[in-house]
Amino acid sequence: MSKPWEHLPIYKKADEIRTLVDSVVEITIESIMNYSTEEEGKMIDDSINYLVDNSILIPAKIAEASHDDALYDQQMESATLIRKAAKELLADARTLQDFGFKETEYLDVLRTEIETFRVLFLEWIDTFDPWNYVSDNWGLFNPPNIDFDDDDLDDDDLPFDFDDSDDDLF
């Protein structure tokens, strides 16, 4: 049984990017890379791991933000993480290229696909309803003209009671 978000163009593109990243990773693992220190080798390994992690995170966050009951602040938080992950895909692809990844045509395709994804992303976030919200007491993802300290925000909106906490979090 397919989920509603699986039919979204942005989700389909994210899944294509994930598949492309899998191919890049497989080729990279089989490639001879140019590095001279253990730290540089670790940078390559980290870049490979980050490519995989970010390519998995993107469709997961699209699915999370596409639930019918997702509130605006939740959607925007997911969108922020998606944007960050996509930008990191580009940075890690550049790292691989800098260390001698020879099959640069795959990286060029990845860059093109991420640019296509970016356009779909902009269209997708335009569908978010900013008035389907609960005040964000951190102040990042409130609709226009709604402040984190508005009267409709009180301690009941918090996921736990600070007074009952034994730990001093702040």
TALIN-V610884 format. One record per helix or strand of 2 or more residues. SS is the DSSP state (2 for helix, 1 for strand). FROM is the first residue (numbers start at 1). TO is the last residue. If there is no record, write none. Layout:
# TALIN-V610884
ss->[SS:SS]
from->[FROM:FROM]
to->[TO:TO]
This chain:
# TALIN-V610884
ss->[2:2:2:2:2:2:2]
from->[4:9:38:72:104:155:162]
to->[7:30:65:98:125:157:164]
